[in-house]
Amino acid sequence: MTTFIVNGQKVDVDLDPRESLLDVLHGRLQLFGTKKGCDHGQCGACTVHLDGRRVVSCLTMAVQADEREVRTIEDVAAEDGTLHPLQQAFIDNDAMQCGYCTPGQIMSGLACIAEGHTGGDDEIREHMSGNLCRCGAYVGIVAAIRQAAGQTATRQTGA
Amino acid sequence: MNPTSTAQRVDAHAKVTGALRYGADRLPDDLAYAVFAVATIGKGRVVDIDTDAAHRVPGVHSVITRIDPDELRSPGFIMANGYGFQSLQPLVDDRVAYRGQPIALVLADTLLAAVEAAELVTATYEAEPIAVTLDDPGAETITQAEAIPIPMLADTITGDADAAFAAAPVQVDVELHGPAQHQVPMELISSVVEWRGDTLVVHEGTQNSGAIQNGVAQQLGIDPARVEVISPSVGGGFGQKNSLQPHIGPLAIAARRLGRPIKLVLTRPQTFHQASFRPASRQRVRLGADTSGRLLAAIHEIDQQTSRHDLFPGLYTEVSSRLYGIRDFRGRQRLVRTDVQTPGYMRAPFEHMSVHAIESAVDEIAYATGQDPVQIRLANDATADPVTGLPFSSRHVAECLRRGAERFGWAERDPQPRSMRASDGSLVGWGVAIGAYPGSVTPAIARLSVDATGTITVAVAGHEMGQGIRTAIARLVADDLGIDPTAIVISVGDTRHAPQHLTAGSWGTASALPAVHAALGRLRTELGLPATGALDLRAEVAAAGRSRVDVEAATVGAGQPTEPVVDRLRTGLVAIAGPEYPEFVTFSYIAHFVEVRVEPTTCRIRVPRVVSVADCGRVASPVTAASQVRGGVIWGIGATLREQSVVDTRYGGFLNSTMEEYPIPVNADVHRIDVDFVDQPDPLLNPMGVKGLGEVAMVGVSAAIGNAVFHATGTRFRRLPIHIEDVLASI
């Protein structure tokens, strides 16, 4: 039996050692906000926090999360439903289209801010490039992270 | 805009909280899992298949290697009055038509067991020689107009282009190559399929729930009324989810045999081989002009890849013949049969490459005649449709060019190639191109219900794949009734609530909104209310002495016969009107201005700045529309500088079928994209004045980038994508 702390709740799961954290979150715990886009750590749609750091849950074996804290998109808004400033910033900047990559973008964006990688638009872009968005919402995603990080846009073009 | 309208995307809250459910985001009780084993040859026959090891994996229930063709009939090809992305249904015989074709379906209690067992399925084959590129010896080239003799697919010919070209004092003759590419929507192709009594329920992210409903009914020989397809939100489609996928029929049969719901999620490499893609094409353009840059003749010849089992028709000359006011035009479209799954629609399926070819050639005419690239485009604008002689319902491409040039600062451009440099030594290039996309309309039925609490529910044909159709519908209803858009319940992509037509071709909003608009009129009539003005729906329903009011309206495209096309809508078949209507021709337009920088040592090409100005009629939803245009520009950047599905000429299939090796643009590839709209209502297409947007946004981007790369480097690159090594070799 493996014990996770998932979004603050203790969860006991009987695991096959081959199961990914993604398949356990999405496929067993019904935390559908964590998405599968590639299952190979290439797209970032399954990004969650493990002990406060961003990981791609498809490349994280579920047993590795034993006794550790997992945070998913479902735990980002406050209990009363108030959105986190980054979630609000995603809405304000229309930083999404189909929305499939959005939970992973937000989990990565939270980490990007916490890591201090918001010194300028180019730094944000670089540190958000593990999260693919096929609809092409990147301009809004950078603006949302900049807004939430409380910073103003730099004039760098990065070319 | 009504002050009660909000600008935001109405499903944004559900998206940022992870609450929005996509097709396969569900775990019904007693769920079983399915995984495909696939062919490892490029073409031939399965001689023997060994499933013993797979059966021995604990938790495996069955391995289906063959389904009787009477139990699972062909879905038919969507472009030949059918439902499938291809006519070929895997698992019904021993033929292998392409690498990656399913040869077995494993059913197990867990995903792990199903994956493990599928890996253990082995087969012996009789392999045959393959042809997978346009130039492979076994590829068969046929003339489209002869192979599919229907008027829509005939070659566009006006005047005598060959004579006019021969006589033109300035001539450009170019051949451009577009690679096979894949749509790569973030949401994998996936389903949860279950039987509830005699009713088949399919949860799947699709752009065409009506085709799944009617197509799987045809395949299984059941009543379509006994099939429910539920697809309220799609995690991106881009054309790959536009029809019945060949896994649905086998899943329905497996679920019936097993008596359990079944979930299938294709792997990413499987989405490259079991669904459609943008076919490779070769485009030869001959443009003739006078010495002032006046375009006199165009000859546009296309060879486009198709499969052996279906003829995927090309519509390249529909747009290239209308981009400018050229009197003498000759098109010729040929199809090249290769050993692949049937290619299909990918955002701006024909227009992207067609316009890339024409707009690259126009840029060469501009340089050959010493004309400014913006001025030559303005000077050759069409005043009426050169193909039919009919007026355009609206055409503001000149305004797109003028406004874009102003915003971009085009006047500062030195036309001399290699003349502009950045402070870091990068070569700077500025390029321009226009784009156009046909304005089509499909039939739609809208149903409105208002209950005693005043809550309004809208059900209509349409699918939400991120383009914002839900938001556009909410804004229309909210503005009409003077209510909060977030309080409106909207059902799209759900065959239980309204018949569903394919949502593609940028016709979604322009087809759904007229039906909703008509239904709003019916609602006001039903309640005895004036045609306009804000309403208190709860009070009006009570005043009418009703507990609930239901109304329905059906709309069709201009000139479409109502009964037959609504019948097609109800049976899940495509029923498209336009861009030629009885009295006018409709296209959407755009102008793109692009700056590229070519780093002098590595020759890496970056796109720091794009200005795009679109004419999509009235803008139905400004926030989501601007996002769509930025997305289309990014698609153009990917298509020009990155994306190519590399084929394996020895063994078939696509070599780079992962998100690591098929390089869609990432965040660091994208910089400033400024978007503007002409925002002039189209006076003829529909009462809202709305034209399409999602695809025109991408059209012309690649030519603008290519033209900018020429301006930066002095070299024309005729093969997409433009790679670093191409530029290195030229400098």
Contacts between the chains, C-beta under 8 A, distances in Angstrom:
chain1	res1	chain2	res2	distance
A	16	B	110	7.5
A	16	B	112	5.6
A	18	B	112	5.7
A	19	B	112	6.5
A	23	B	111	6.2
A	23	B	112	8.0
A	26	B	25	7.6
A	27	B	27	7.0
A	27	B	111	6.4
A	28	B	27	7.8
A	30	B	27	6.0
A	31	B	18	7.8
A	32	B	18	7.1
A	32	B	21	6.0
A	32	B	22	7.9
A	32	B	25	3.9
A	32	B	26	7.7
A	33	B	17	7.4
A	33	B	18	2.2
A	33	B	19	7.1
A	34	B	18	7.4
A	35	B	22	7.8
A	35	B	186	7.4
A	35	B	187	7.5
A	35	B	235	7.5
A	36	B	188	6.3
A	36	B	265	6.6
A	37	B	186	4.8
A	37	B	187	7.3
A	37	B	188	6.8
A	37	B	268	7.6
A	37	B	659	7.0
A	38	B	268	4.8
A	38	B	658	6.8
A	38	B	659	4.6
A	38	B	660	8.0
A	39	B	267	6.7
A	39	B	268	6.9
A	40	B	268	7.1
A	40	B	658	6.3
A	40	B	659	7.3
A	40	B	660	7.0
A	42	B	658	6.2
A	42	B	659	4.1
A	42	B	660	4.4
A	43	B	186	6.8
A	43	B	659	4.9
A	45	B	186	5.9
A	72	B	18	7.0
A	73	B	17	6.8
A	73	B	18	3.4
A	74	B	17	7.3
A	74	B	18	5.4
A	74	B	19	7.9
A	76	B	17	7.3
A	76	B	18	7.9
A	77	B	17	5.6
A	83	B	13	7.6
A	83	B	16	6.8
A	83	B	17	7.4
A	87	B	16	4.1
A	87	B	17	6.7
A	88	B	16	7.9
A	90	B	12	7.3
A	90	B	15	7.9
A	90	B	16	4.8
A	91	B	8	5.8
A	91	B	9	7.4
A	91	B	12	4.4
A	91	B	13	6.8
A	91	B	16	6.0
A	92	B	8	7.9
A	94	B	8	7.2
A	94	B	9	5.9
A	94	B	12	7.3
A	94	B	623	5.0
A	94	B	624	6.8
A	94	B	626	7.4
A	94	B	627	5.0
A	96	B	9	7.3
A	96	B	12	6.7
A	96	B	15	5.2
A	96	B	16	7.4
A	96	B	466	7.5
A	96	B	627	8.0
A	97	B	236	7.6
A	97	B	466	3.4
A	97	B	467	6.9
A	97	B	468	7.4
A	97	B	624	7.7
A	97	B	627	5.7
A	97	B	628	7.2
A	97	B	631	6.1
A	98	B	185	7.4
A	98	B	186	6.8
A	98	B	187	7.1
A	98	B	233	7.5
A	98	B	234	6.5
A	98	B	235	5.0
A	98	B	236	4.4
A	98	B	465	5.7
A	98	B	466	2.9
A	99	B	11	7.1
A	99	B	12	7.9
A	99	B	14	7.6
A	99	B	15	3.3
A	99	B	20	5.7
A	99	B	233	7.1
A	99	B	235	7.3
A	99	B	466	6.6
A	100	B	22	6.5
A	100	B	185	7.7
A	100	B	186	4.2
A	100	B	187	4.7
A	100	B	235	3.2
A	100	B	236	6.2
A	100	B	466	7.9
A	101	B	186	5.0
A	102	B	15	4.8
A	102	B	16	6.1
A	102	B	18	7.9
A	103	B	18	4.4
A	106	B	16	6.3
A	122	B	668	7.7
A	124	B	667	7.8
A	125	B	667	4.6
A	125	B	668	4.4
A	125	B	670	7.4
A	126	B	667	7.9
A	126	B	668	5.4
A	128	B	667	4.5
A	129	B	666	4.3
A	129	B	667	4.6
A	129	B	668	4.5
A	131	B	667	7.1
A	132	B	186	6.9
A	132	B	659	6.3
A	132	B	664	6.1
A	132	B	666	6.2
A	133	B	186	7.2
A	133	B	667	7.6
A	134	B	183	8.0
A	134	B	184	5.7
A	134	B	185	5.8
A	134	B	186	5.1
A	134	B	236	5.2
A	134	B	238	7.2
A	134	B	664	5.9
A	135	B	186	7.8
A	135	B	236	5.9
A	135	B	466	5.0
A	135	B	627	7.6
A	135	B	631	4.9
A	136	B	630	5.9
A	136	B	631	3.4
A	136	B	632	7.5
A	136	B	633	7.4
A	136	B	634	3.3
A	136	B	635	6.4
A	136	B	665	7.0
A	136	B	670	7.3
A	137	B	627	6.3
A	137	B	630	7.6
A	137	B	631	6.9
A	138	B	634	6.8
A	138	B	665	7.6
A	138	B	666	7.9
A	138	B	667	4.7
A	138	B	670	4.3
A	139	B	630	5.4
A	139	B	670	6.5
A	139	B	672	7.8
A	139	B	673	5.7
A	140	B	627	6.7
A	140	B	630	7.7
A	141	B	667	6.7
A	142	B	667	6.9
A	157	B	608	4.1
A	157	B	609	6.8
A	157	B	671	5.7
A	157	B	672	6.8
A	158	B	606	7.4
A	158	B	608	6.6
A	158	B	668	7.6
A	158	B	671	5.8
A	159	B	422	6.8
A	159	B	426	6.6
A	159	B	595	8.0
A	159	B	597	4.1
A	159	B	606	4.5
A	159	B	608	3.7
A	159	B	671	7.0
